[in-house]
Amino acid sequence: IWGILRALEQAGIITLADKAYQGAEGPVRTPYKGKHKPESQKHANRAHARLRGPGERANAQLKGWRILRKLRCSPSKAGHLCKAIAVLQNHRVTQAG
């Protein structure tokens, strides 16, 4: 509806998605479905998950920050705020590890 896939394709950005996006056109890459996949597809799915994992964890962590639930600043500042939160979160994780 909003032309996001078209914009990603024009920018040359490949997007990794989960199985729910199977059949999406353009730059979207999804894992293989099914139970009895050949080893090559299993390997491809593992590689796909390894690449998607950090982004999924980052999104989950950002959802836990209360300040982002009712953001009352300019939307142009939201990206900077998310980057700052990611730095703080990564610092917290490295200190705990």
Residue, then its C-alpha position, 0 to 999 in steps of 0.5 A: i500500500w505504501g510502496i515500501l517494497r518498491a522503494l527498497e527495490q529501487a534502493g537496492i536493499i535486500t530485506l530478510a523476512d520470516k515465513a509469513y512474508q512468503g510470496a512477497e515480491g521484490p527484494v524480500r527473502t524468506p526461508y524455505k517452508g516445509k518439514h522434509k527439506p533437502e540439506s541445502q535448504k536447511h543450510a540456507n534457512r540457518a544462514h538466513a536465521r543467523l543474519r536476521g537474528p541480531g535485527e530481531r533481538a534489537n527490535a525486541q529490546l527496543k520494544g522494552w524501552r518505555i520511552l519509545r511507547k509514547l514518543r513525543c518528539s519529532p519523528s526525525k529524532a526517533g532514529h537518533l533515539c533508537k541508536a542511542i538506546a541500542v548503544l546503551q543496551n549493547h553496553r549493558v549486555t557487554q557489562a553483564g557478560 
